[in-house]
Amino acid sequence: MAWNTAAMQQVIDRESADGFPAEHLAHIAPVAFRHINMHGKLHFPIERYVGVPAPWRREA
């Protein structure tokens, strides 16, 4: 969310003073994007990697 906030601010700062109407800016938020994981839950398909050797493990 911090990255989205900074990126959105850079776009707004780049535009002229009247580049975006205030009524439009009042309705945008950095949390309005689906790619942000708000639940803190990650899904890794472990079954896809069963039997694949880990590169950091060395066979003795």
C-alpha angles and dihedrals in degrees: 000000000000090000091051091049093051093045093049091048091051091054092048092047092050093056123078120266091268096036093111123030113240090234089060094047090052090064102049126088134177090235094063094092127099095216092072114095104219096175099058090230118132126194120212117178095227093177089067091063102042108129095014110127115241110240092221093057118083122206110241 
